[in-house]
């Protein structure tokens, strides 16, 4: 599975961006999907995740109320709508695909980066003050 993240850019604080993650040659509906980010000098951190059909969504405390994850399985695309962006949101954003057990506790499982098996190349988001 090859994932492509796009939609990053440079915005001012308070602005919005929508990231997209698509797959080439493979349906994403069989995977839970997540977004992670990594700022310079920092470890990669969880941002948001979504279950197979979009029924369950999870997000980091730092982005709750500002970022929304969604998916359109008819288009094999996952989105991250980012509103009210802050300079601390500056990072490279990665989308990733996970195939967790159906009986697992998704809210915990999907927050861990090592639970993801496929990763996109990342898209840069820069927020200026």
C-alpha positions as CSV (number, residue, x, y, z in Angstrom):
1,X,0.0,0.0,0.0
2,X,1.4,3.3,-1.0
3,X,0.0,6.4,0.7
4,X,0.3,9.9,-0.5
5,X,-0.3,12.9,1.8
6,X,-1.0,16.3,0.3
7,X,-2.5,19.6,1.2
8,X,0.2,21.0,3.4
9,X,1.4,24.6,3.1
10,X,2.2,27.8,4.9
11,X,-0.6,29.7,6.7
12,X,-0.9,32.3,9.4
13,X,-2.1,31.5,12.9
14,X,-5.9,31.1,12.9
15,X,-5.9,29.8,9.4
16,X,-7.1,26.5,8.0
17,X,-5.8,23.7,5.9
18,X,-7.2,20.4,4.8
19,X,-4.8,17.5,4.4
20,X,-5.7,14.5,2.2
21,X,-4.3,11.0,2.2
22,X,-4.8,8.8,-0.8
23,X,-3.7,5.3,-1.8
24,X,-2.5,4.1,-5.1
25,X,-3.7,0.7,-6.1
26,X,-5.2,-0.4,-2.9
27,X,-8.4,0.2,-1.1
28,X,-8.1,2.0,2.3
29,X,-11.5,0.7,3.6
30,X,-9.8,-2.3,5.1
31,X,-7.6,-0.2,7.3
32,X,-8.0,2.2,10.2
33,X,-6.2,5.4,9.4
34,X,-4.2,7.8,11.4
35,X,-2.5,11.1,11.1
36,X,0.8,11.8,13.0
37,X,3.1,14.7,12.9
38,X,6.7,15.4,13.7
39,X,8.2,18.8,14.4
40,X,11.9,19.6,14.1
41,X,13.8,18.1,17.1
42,X,10.7,16.3,18.4
43,X,9.4,12.8,18.3
44,X,6.6,11.8,16.0
45,X,3.2,12.3,17.8
46,X,-0.3,11.1,17.3
47,X,-2.8,13.6,15.9
48,X,-6.0,11.8,15.0
49,X,-7.3,8.4,13.9
50,X,-10.4,6.9,12.4
51,X,-11.9,3.5,12.3
52,X,-12.6,1.5,9.1
53,X,-16.0,3.1,8.3
54,X,-15.4,6.3,10.2
55,X,-17.7,5.3,13.1
56,X,-15.0,6.0,15.7
57,X,-12.7,8.9,15.7
58,X,-9.9,9.8,18.1
59,X,-7.7,12.9,18.5
60,X,-4.9,14.2,20.6
61,X,-5.9,16.6,23.4
62,X,-3.8,19.3,21.7
63,X,-6.0,19.4,18.6
64,X,-9.4,18.5,19.9
65,X,-12.0,21.1,18.8
66,X,-9.7,22.3,16.0
67,X,-8.8,19.3,13.9
68,X,-11.3,16.8,12.4
69,X,-10.5,13.5,10.8
70,X,-12.8,12.0,8.2
71,X,-12.7,9.5,5.4
72,X,-14.5,8.8,2.1
73,X,-14.1,5.2,1.3
74,X,-15.6,5.6,-2.1
75,X,-12.6,7.8,-2.9
76,X,-10.1,5.9,-0.9
77,X,-9.2,9.1,0.8
78,X,-8.7,10.2,4.4
79,X,-8.9,13.9,5.4
80,X,-7.6,16.0,8.2
81,X,-9.4,19.3,8.5
82,X,-7.3,21.7,10.5
83,X,-8.8,24.9,11.8
84,X,-7.6,27.6,14.0
85,X,-4.0,26.6,13.4
86,X,-1.3,27.6,15.8
87,X,2.5,28.0,15.4
88,X,2.8,24.8,17.6
89,X,1.1,22.9,14.8
90,X,4.1,23.4,12.5
91,X,5.3,20.0,11.6
92,X,5.5,17.4,8.9
93,X,2.2,15.5,8.8
94,X,2.1,11.8,8.0
95,X,-0.8,9.6,7.2
96,X,-0.6,6.0,8.1
97,X,-2.7,2.8,7.8
98,X,-3.3,0.3,10.5
99,X,-4.9,-3.2,10.6
100,X,-5.8,-3.6,14.2
101,X,-7.6,-6.7,15.6
102,X,-11.4,-6.2,15.5
103,X,-11.7,-6.9,19.2
104,X,-9.0,-4.5,20.2
105,X,-9.4,-1.3,22.1
106,X,-9.0,1.1,19.2
107,X,-8.8,4.2,21.3
108,X,-5.5,3.0,22.7
109,X,-4.2,1.0,19.8
110,X,-4.5,3.7,17.2
111,X,-2.6,6.2,19.2
112,X,0.6,4.2,19.0
113,X,2.7,4.8,15.9
114,X,4.2,1.3,15.9
115,X,0.6,-0.1,15.3
116,X,0.7,1.3,11.8
117,X,2.0,-0.8,8.9
118,X,2.0,1.7,6.0
119,X,3.1,5.3,6.0
120,X,2.9,8.2,3.6
121,X,5.8,10.5,2.7
122,X,4.6,13.4,4.8
123,X,3.4,16.9,4.0
124,X,4.8,20.1,5.5
125,X,2.5,22.4,7.5
126,X,4.0,25.7,8.6
127,X,2.0,28.1,10.7
128,X,3.4,31.6,11.3
129,X,2.4,33.9,14.1
